[in-house]
Amino acid sequence: MMRNAELIFIPTPTVGHLVPVLEFARRLIDQDDRIRITIVLMKLQGQSHMDAYVKSIAPSQPFVRFIDVPELEEKPTLVAQSIEAYVYDVIEKNIPLVRKIVMGILSSPSLDGVTVKGIVADFFCLPMIEVAKEASLPFYVFLTTNAGFLAMMQYLADRHGKDTSVFVKDSGEMLSIPGFANPVPSKVLPSALFIEDGYDAYVKLAILFTKANGILVNSSFDIEPHSVNHFLNEQNYPTVYAVGPMFDLKAQPHPDQDLARRDELMKWLDDQPEASVVFLCFGSMGKLRGPLVKEIARGLELCQSKFLWSLRTEEDDDLLPEGFLDRVSGRGMICGWSPQVEILAHKAVGGFVSHCGWNSIIESVWFGVPIVTWPMYAEQQLNAFLMVKELKIAVEMKLDYRMHGDELVRANEIETAIRCVMEKENNLTRKRVMDVSQMARKATLIGGSSYLATERFIQDVVGIKP
């Protein structure tokens, strides 16, 4: 059958957002032979390796084309207090450029009968709903994070609608958020909500969610039954399709990654017993301060577990305690950038101390590796709460830690959490993660909940196959 139904994707221009968007595009193409995808790529300062990433994956995506948005003539400056407000501003400034591209696609004569069926925009790109309206196209949101986060956004829009003077406080308040089984402490809400311009950006996004035709979530009923069920029963909200989990199983190496060192790491893991190594990694923005590096090192010495530590610091100096590498020789490895998907997939890895970014969480769930929660920024505190209190698939070390705060996590806390996650006997968290992993994998297969949710989306946007 001719691939004559086109969807235009507008991702947030960072690799962490582009990867799941591309994976979803691939699934749509695999699942329905009518679909082709155009991805409109904006530019964002500090994301220089995006171009290299796209060049590396484009040849393997025959039914995906990429269109670059010209760089903004007036470069946005980071005057915002929060990164969320800055990104919102960048997306708004790109609307005229994206509009020109979309209108150009719609006005070009199609030789093979291709019809544009809709726009799918990433969460931060919700302001692009303006382009969809002008083009008379349905508008869908692709949410790279979870249904719990979406429940919080729905709550935020409702709360703001009732009282626009209400400002979220980082206090001891417990919030009753529909979609969560437990009261949610305000202290685990995203950091931006406690900053004026960040709160404003979040509220604008929360309200725009309500105007979409549908919302695609990178999660599944099997991972988040309570939150997904909440949306299935919502009459006055856009249709929510739980189509995850999605990540790149064949993750490309990062340009800064030392491939010889990668081979060394993997060979070392090959020699370790099953589920004996704890992996520590804090994401692309998780650079650690000196005092924290020393506490982690002491915690690793105390717990006596084998470890692989992806360490990047805010300073250039060697911040490890004197003699640390000698004392842990043979039972631990330290690297800079690490091939996270490969490491989590390795049988030797039995625990993951993580910043709780959603991409990292779904990778660890997929491979059945329990997490120790150490959130740093963005919505990671809410993710940590979701995993520990709602889903019971993680060990709590911290739920409300913030990277730019002045809290120092102590070595004995780190030791205790690692011992807990690496416990072999009667480890209920490990058993629970393994169970969820099996269900999440089945969800993506033919007849699974995520496969069927994707099918529903295709029917709604493209139409039922003749």
C-alpha positions as CSV (number, residue, x, y, z in Angstrom):
1,M,0.0,0.0,0.0
2,M,1.2,3.5,-0.8
3,R,2.4,5.5,2.2
4,N,0.1,8.4,1.6
5,A,-0.8,9.6,5.2
6,E,1.7,12.1,6.5
7,L,2.2,13.2,10.1
8,I,4.3,16.2,11.0
9,F,6.3,15.8,14.2
10,I,7.7,18.8,16.1
11,P,10.0,17.7,18.9
12,T,11.7,19.8,21.6
13,P,15.2,20.2,20.1
14,T,17.2,18.1,22.6
15,V,18.4,14.5,22.1
16,G,16.6,13.3,25.3
17,H,13.3,14.4,23.7
18,L,14.1,13.5,20.1
19,V,15.0,9.8,20.9
20,P,11.5,8.7,22.2
21,V,9.8,10.8,19.5
22,L,11.8,9.0,16.8
23,E,11.1,5.6,18.4
24,F,7.3,6.4,18.3
25,A,7.6,7.4,14.6
26,R,9.3,4.1,13.9
27,R,6.5,2.2,15.7
28,L,3.8,4.0,13.7
29,I,5.6,3.2,10.4
30,D,6.0,-0.4,11.4
31,Q,2.5,-0.8,12.6
32,D,0.7,0.9,9.6
33,D,1.9,0.8,6.1
34,R,0.1,4.0,5.1
35,I,2.1,6.3,7.4
36,R,5.1,8.5,6.6
37,I,6.6,11.0,9.0
38,T,8.2,14.5,8.6
39,I,10.2,15.8,11.6
40,V,10.6,19.5,11.8
41,L,13.8,20.3,13.8
42,M,14.3,23.6,15.6
43,K,17.6,24.7,17.0
44,L,18.4,25.2,20.7
45,Q,21.7,26.6,22.0
46,G,23.8,24.0,23.7
47,Q,22.5,21.1,21.7
48,S,25.4,21.0,19.1
49,H,25.4,17.2,18.9
50,M,21.8,17.0,17.7
51,D,22.9,17.3,14.1
52,A,25.4,14.5,14.5
53,Y,22.7,12.3,16.1
54,V,20.2,13.0,13.3
55,K,22.8,12.2,10.6
56,S,23.7,9.0,12.3
57,I,20.1,7.7,12.4
58,A,18.5,9.2,9.3
59,P,19.8,6.5,6.8
60,S,18.0,3.8,8.9
61,Q,14.6,5.7,8.8
62,P,13.5,5.4,5.1
63,F,10.0,6.7,5.7
64,V,11.1,9.6,7.9
65,R,12.3,12.9,6.5
66,F,13.9,15.7,8.5
67,I,13.4,19.4,7.8
68,D,15.7,21.9,9.6
69,V,14.1,25.1,10.9
70,P,16.4,28.1,10.1
71,E,18.2,29.5,13.1
72,L,16.5,32.4,14.8
73,E,17.9,35.7,13.6
74,E,17.6,37.1,17.2
75,K,19.2,34.6,19.5
76,P,17.2,34.2,22.7
77,T,19.2,35.0,25.8
78,L,18.9,33.1,29.0
79,V,17.3,35.9,31.2
80,A,14.6,33.6,32.5
81,Q,14.9,32.3,36.1
82,S,13.9,28.8,35.0
83,I,15.0,26.7,32.0
84,E,11.4,25.9,31.3
85,A,10.5,29.6,30.8
86,Y,13.5,29.9,28.5
87,V,12.5,26.9,26.4
88,Y,8.9,28.2,26.2
89,D,10.2,31.5,24.9
90,V,12.4,29.8,22.3
91,I,9.5,27.7,21.0
92,E,7.2,30.7,20.7
93,K,9.9,32.6,18.7
94,N,10.0,29.6,16.3
95,I,6.3,29.7,15.6
96,P,6.6,31.9,12.4
97,L,9.4,29.7,11.0
98,V,7.6,26.4,11.7
99,R,4.3,27.9,10.3
100,K,6.2,28.7,7.0
101,I,7.5,25.1,6.7
102,V,4.1,23.5,7.5
103,M,2.2,25.8,5.1
104,G,4.9,25.0,2.5
105,I,4.3,21.2,3.0
106,L,0.5,21.7,2.7
107,S,0.7,23.8,-0.5
108,S,3.3,21.6,-2.3
109,P,1.6,19.5,-5.0
110,S,1.8,15.9,-4.1
111,L,2.6,13.5,-6.9
112,D,1.8,10.4,-4.9
113,G,-1.5,11.5,-3.2
114,V,0.1,12.2,0.2
115,T,-2.3,13.9,2.7
116,V,-1.1,15.5,5.9
117,K,-3.3,14.1,8.6
118,G,-2.1,15.9,11.7
119,I,0.7,17.5,13.8
120,V,2.3,15.7,16.7
121,A,4.2,18.2,19.0
122,D,6.4,17.5,22.0
123,F,5.2,18.8,25.4
124,F,7.3,22.0,25.3
125,C,6.1,22.6,21.8
126,L,2.4,23.0,22.8
127,P,2.4,26.6,21.6
128,M,2.6,25.1,18.1
129,I,-1.1,24.4,18.4
130,E,-1.5,27.9,16.8
131,V,0.1,26.5,13.6
132,A,-2.2,23.4,13.6
133,K,-5.3,25.7,14.0
134,E,-4.2,27.9,11.1
135,A,-3.6,24.8,9.0
136,S,-6.9,23.2,10.0
137,L,-5.0,20.1,11.2
138,P,-5.7,18.0,14.3
139,F,-3.1,18.6,17.0
140,Y,-1.7,15.9,19.2
141,V,0.9,16.2,22.1
142,F,3.7,13.6,22.5
143,L,4.6,13.6,26.2
144,T,8.1,12.2,26.7
145,T,7.3,11.6,30.4
146,N,4.6,9.8,32.4
147,A,0.9,9.8,33.1
148,G,1.5,10.9,36.7
149,F,3.1,14.1,35.3
150,L,0.1,14.6,33.0
151,A,-2.2,14.2,36.1
152,M,-0.2,17.0,37.8
153,M,-0.6,19.2,34.8
154,Q,-4.3,18.6,34.7
155,Y,-4.5,19.5,38.4
156,L,-2.4,22.6,37.8
157,A,-4.7,23.9,35.1
158,D,-7.8,23.2,37.2
159,R,-6.2,24.9,40.3
160,H,-5.2,27.9,38.3
161,G,-8.6,28.2,36.7
162,K,-10.2,28.4,40.2
163,D,-7.8,30.9,41.6
164,T,-5.2,32.6,39.5
165,S,-3.6,34.1,42.5
166,V,-2.6,30.7,43.9
167,F,1.2,30.2,43.7
168,V,2.7,26.8,44.5
169,K,4.9,26.8,47.6
170,D,7.7,24.4,48.4
171,S,6.1,23.6,51.8
172,G,4.8,20.7,53.8
173,E,1.5,20.8,52.0
174,M,0.0,17.5,50.9
175,L,-1.9,17.8,47.6
176,S,-4.8,15.6,46.5
177,I,-4.1,15.2,42.8
178,P,-6.6,13.0,40.8
179,G,-4.6,10.3,39.1
180,F,-2.4,9.6,42.2
181,A,-3.4,7.0,44.7
182,N,-1.5,8.9,47.5
183,P,-1.5,12.5,48.6
184,V,1.4,14.2,46.8
185,P,3.8,16.4,48.9
186,S,4.2,19.8,47.3
187,K,8.0,19.5,47.9
188,V,8.2,16.8,45.1
189,L,6.7,19.1,42.4
190,P,9.0,20.3,39.6
191,S,11.4,23.0,40.8
192,A,10.1,25.5,38.1
193,L,6.7,25.7,39.9
194,F,8.4,27.5,42.8
195,I,9.8,30.2,40.5
196,E,7.5,32.9,39.1
197,D,8.4,32.6,35.4
198,G,8.6,28.8,35.6
199,Y,5.2,28.6,37.2
200,D,3.8,30.9,34.4
201,A,5.3,28.7,31.7
202,Y,3.9,25.5,33.3
203,V,0.4,27.0,33.7
204,K,0.4,28.0,30.0
205,L,1.5,24.5,29.0
206,A,-1.1,22.9,31.4
207,I,-3.9,25.0,29.8
208,L,-2.7,24.2,26.2
209,F,-2.9,20.5,27.0
210,T,-6.7,20.8,27.4
211,K,-7.0,22.2,23.9
212,A,-5.2,19.3,22.1
213,N,-7.1,16.5,20.2
214,G,-5.2,13.9,22.1
215,I,-2.1,13.2,24.2
216,L,0.4,10.4,23.7
217,V,2.2,9.3,26.8
218,N,5.5,7.5,27.0
219,S,4.2,5.0,29.5
220,S,1.8,2.1,29.7
221,F,-1.2,0.8,31.7
222,D,1.1,-1.9,33.0
223,I,3.6,0.6,34.4
224,E,1.1,3.2,35.7
225,P,-2.3,1.5,36.1
226,H,-3.8,4.2,38.5
227,S,-2.8,7.3,36.5
228,V,-3.7,5.7,33.1
229,N,-7.1,4.5,34.4
230,H,-7.8,8.0,35.7
231,F,-7.5,9.4,32.1
232,L,-9.4,6.5,30.5
233,N,-12.4,7.6,32.7
234,E,-12.0,11.4,32.1
235,Q,-14.8,12.8,29.9
236,N,-13.7,16.5,29.9
237,Y,-10.1,16.0,28.8
238,P,-8.4,15.1,25.5
239,T,-8.0,11.4,24.8
240,V,-4.9,10.0,26.4
241,Y,-3.0,7.2,24.6
242,A,-0.5,5.3,26.8
243,V,1.8,4.1,24.0
244,G,5.1,3.5,25.9
245,P,7.6,2.5,27.0
246,M,9.7,3.9,24.2
247,F,13.5,4.3,24.1
248,D,16.3,3.5,21.6
249,L,17.4,-0.1,22.3
250,K,20.3,0.5,19.9
251,A,21.4,3.8,21.5
252,Q,24.0,5.7,19.5
253,P,27.3,6.5,21.3
254,H,27.5,10.1,22.6
255,P,30.2,12.2,20.7
256,D,32.1,12.7,24.0
257,Q,32.2,9.0,24.7
258,D,35.6,7.2,24.7
259,L,34.8,4.0,22.7
260,A,38.0,2.3,23.9
261,R,37.0,3.0,27.5
262,R,33.5,1.7,26.6
263,D,35.0,-1.7,25.5
264,E,37.0,-1.8,28.7
265,L,33.8,-1.2,30.9
266,M,31.8,-3.9,29.0
267,K,34.7,-6.4,29.3
268,W,34.9,-5.7,33.1
269,L,31.1,-6.2,33.4
270,D,31.4,-9.5,31.5
271,D,33.6,-10.8,34.3
272,Q,31.3,-9.9,37.2
273,P,28.6,-12.2,38.7
274,E,25.0,-11.7,37.8
275,A,23.2,-8.7,39.5
276,S,26.4,-7.9,41.5
277,V,27.1,-4.4,40.2
278,V,25.4,-1.1,41.2
279,F,25.4,1.5,38.4
280,L,25.5,5.2,39.3
281,C,24.6,7.8,36.7
282,F,23.0,11.2,37.0
283,G,22.0,12.2,33.5
284,S,23.2,14.7,30.9
285,M,22.9,17.7,33.2
286,G,23.8,15.9,36.5
287,K,27.3,17.4,37.1
288,L,28.2,16.9,40.8
289,R,29.9,19.3,43.2
290,G,33.1,18.3,45.0
291,P,31.7,17.6,48.5
292,L,29.0,15.3,47.0
293,V,31.6,13.4,45.0
294,K,33.5,12.7,48.2
295,E,30.3,11.5,50.0
296,I,29.4,9.1,47.1
297,A,32.9,7.7,47.1
298,R,32.8,7.1,50.9
299,G,29.4,5.5,50.5
300,L,30.7,3.2,47.9
301,E,33.6,2.2,50.2
302,L,31.3,1.6,53.1
303,C,28.7,-0.6,51.2
304,Q,31.4,-2.9,49.7
305,S,29.3,-3.5,46.6
306,K,30.8,-3.8,43.1
307,F,30.1,-0.5,41.2
308,L,30.3,1.3,37.9
309,W,30.1,5.1,38.4
310,S,29.5,7.5,35.5
311,L,31.1,10.5,37.1
312,R,31.0,14.1,35.7
313,T,31.8,17.0,37.9
314,E,31.4,20.8,38.0
315,E,35.1,21.2,38.5
316,D,38.0,20.0,36.4
317,D,40.1,18.8,39.4
318,D,40.2,15.2,40.6
319,L,37.6,15.4,43.5
320,L,37.9,11.8,44.7
321,P,39.2,11.2,48.2
322,E,42.9,10.4,48.3
323,G,43.6,6.7,47.8
324,F,40.0,5.9,46.9
325,L,40.9,4.3,43.6
326,D,43.5,2.0,45.2
327,R,41.1,1.0,48.0
328,V,38.3,0.0,45.5
329,S,40.6,-1.5,42.9
330,G,39.1,-4.5,41.3
331,R,35.5,-4.0,42.6
332,G,34.7,-0.6,41.0
333,M,35.1,1.3,37.7
334,I,34.7,5.0,37.0
335,C,34.0,6.5,33.6
336,G,32.7,9.8,32.1
337,W,29.9,9.3,29.5
338,S,28.6,5.8,29.7
339,P,26.6,3.6,27.3
340,Q,23.6,3.6,29.7
341,V,21.3,1.3,27.7
342,E,24.0,-1.3,27.2
343,I,25.0,-1.2,30.9
344,L,21.4,-1.6,32.2
345,A,20.9,-4.5,29.8
346,H,23.9,-6.3,31.1
347,K,23.2,-9.3,33.4
348,A,25.9,-8.1,35.9
349,V,24.0,-4.9,36.8
350,G,21.7,-5.4,39.8
351,G,20.9,-1.8,40.8
352,F,20.8,1.7,39.5
353,V,21.4,4.9,41.5
354,S,19.6,7.4,39.2
355,H,18.6,11.0,38.9
356,C,15.1,9.7,37.9
357,G,14.8,11.2,34.4
358,W,11.9,9.4,32.8
359,N,14.0,8.0,29.9
360,S,16.4,6.4,32.4
361,I,13.4,5.0,34.4
362,I,11.8,3.3,31.5
363,E,15.2,1.8,30.4
364,S,15.7,0.4,33.9
365,V,12.2,-0.9,34.1
366,W,12.6,-2.6,30.6
367,F,15.7,-4.4,31.8
368,G,14.2,-5.2,35.3
369,V,16.9,-3.2,37.2
370,P,15.6,-1.6,40.5
371,I,16.4,2.1,41.1
372,V,17.7,4.1,44.1
373,T,16.1,7.5,43.8
374,W,18.3,10.6,43.7
375,P,16.4,13.3,41.7
376,M,18.3,16.4,40.6
377,Y,16.2,18.7,38.4
378,A,13.1,19.2,36.2
379,E,10.2,16.8,37.1
380,Q,12.5,14.2,38.6
381,Q,11.3,14.6,42.2
382,L,7.8,13.8,41.0
383,N,9.1,10.8,39.1
384,A,10.9,9.6,42.3
385,F,7.7,9.9,44.3
386,L,5.8,8.0,41.6
387,M,8.2,5.1,41.6
388,V,8.6,4.8,45.3
389,K,5.1,5.6,46.7
390,E,2.8,4.8,43.8
391,L,4.5,2.0,41.8
392,K,6.8,0.5,44.5
393,I,9.5,-0.2,41.9
394,A,12.3,1.9,43.5
395,V,14.3,2.2,46.8
396,E,13.9,5.7,48.4
397,M,17.1,7.5,49.1
398,K,15.9,11.0,48.3
399,L,12.5,12.2,46.9
400,D,13.0,16.0,47.1
401,Y,16.7,16.6,46.6
402,R,17.5,19.5,44.2
403,M,20.8,19.9,42.4
404,H,21.2,23.6,43.1
405,G,20.1,23.4,46.8
406,D,22.6,23.3,49.6
407,E,21.7,19.8,51.0
408,L,24.6,17.4,51.3
409,V,23.6,13.7,51.0
410,R,25.8,11.8,53.5
411,A,27.9,8.6,52.8
412,N,25.9,6.5,55.3
413,E,22.6,7.4,53.5
414,I,24.2,6.3,50.2
415,E,25.5,3.1,51.7
416,T,22.2,2.2,53.3
417,A,20.2,2.7,50.0
418,I,22.8,0.7,47.9
419,R,22.8,-2.2,50.4
420,C,19.0,-2.2,50.2
421,V,18.7,-2.2,46.4
422,M,21.4,-4.9,46.1
423,E,20.0,-7.2,48.7
424,K,19.6,-10.7,47.2
425,E,17.2,-12.3,49.7
426,N,13.5,-11.3,49.8
427,N,14.1,-8.2,47.8
428,L,10.4,-7.2,47.1
429,T,11.4,-4.2,45.1
430,R,13.5,-6.3,42.7
431,K,10.7,-8.8,42.3
432,R,8.2,-6.0,41.6
433,V,10.5,-4.4,39.0
434,M,10.9,-7.8,37.3
435,D,7.1,-8.3,37.1
436,V,6.5,-4.8,35.8
437,S,9.3,-5.3,33.2
438,Q,7.6,-8.4,31.8
439,M,4.3,-6.6,31.6
440,A,5.8,-3.5,30.0
441,R,7.5,-5.6,27.3
442,K,4.3,-7.5,26.6
443,A,2.4,-4.2,26.3
444,T,4.4,-3.2,23.2
445,L,3.7,-6.6,21.4
446,I,0.8,-7.2,19.1
447,G,-2.4,-7.2,21.2
448,G,-0.6,-5.5,24.2
449,S,-2.1,-2.4,25.8
450,S,0.4,0.0,24.3
451,Y,0.1,-1.6,20.8
452,L,-3.7,-1.3,21.0
453,A,-3.4,2.4,22.2
454,T,-1.1,3.1,19.2
455,E,-3.7,1.4,17.0
456,R,-6.5,3.6,18.4
457,F,-4.4,6.7,17.7
458,I,-3.8,5.6,14.1
459,Q,-7.5,5.0,13.6
460,D,-8.3,8.4,15.1
461,V,-5.8,10.4,13.1
462,V,-5.5,8.4,9.9
463,G,-8.7,6.5,9.7
464,I,-9.6,2.8,9.9
465,K,-7.9,0.7,7.1
466,P,-10.3,-0.3,4.3
